Amino acid sequence: MRYLTFALGKGRLAKTALDLFEKIGITCEEMKDKDSRKLIFVNEELKLKFFLAKGPDVPTYVEYGAADIGIVGEDTIMEEQRKLYEVLDLGFGKCRMCVCGPASAKELLLHQEQIRVATKYPRIAKDYFYNKKHQTVEIIKLNGSIELAPIVGLSEVIVDIVETGTTLRENGLEVLEEVCPLSARVVVNQVSMRMENERITKILTDLKSVL
């Protein structure tokens, strides 16, 4: 029996996913060691391997078969547009992708004006404005502190993930429109789904039973 390999998005996502796996009898004691320098963790008994990766890289590992199964946020799946199967909504890590900005920017969204949009998610932003709102915008890709863009005049609005909205409010910004709800998902490599269908389907069925 070959190993099934899981790629987990680093941080809270991985921790919550591991707690969920424990409920269905999949454990990986090695991963609990905070000081471990290991990159790959193994459960020999169940023939499973686990590794942690940056969120945006998880779909890449899965598409190319370096991982059979991935746990990652829906935002990453939408932005990366990789060839893989999205098979299960795990229901945790819930948040929203939103268009945000100062209250005064609401008018600009109503009248199809050409505006600048700053975001870490250019694909999602483009799809929303061009295909859903039919509004021509200039999209500016940034990598951090997206809230800064409208404050310093780089853009009129931003497209970003909103959990509580506290950071927005502290900076005089608000949610102007909701693009879509987000949560953690399970993705599977297309070839693995065929070759290891029985094992993967059992894992998915077990996961559904504890959600």
Helices and strands as residue ranges (DSSP letters): E 4-9, H 12-23, G 29-32, E 40-43, E 48-53, G 55-57, H 58-63, E 69-73, H 74-80, E 85-89, E 95-101, G 103-105, H 106-110, E 115-119, H 122-126, I 127-132, E 137-141, H 148-151, E 157-162, H 166-170, E 174-182, E 184-188, H 190-195, H 197-210
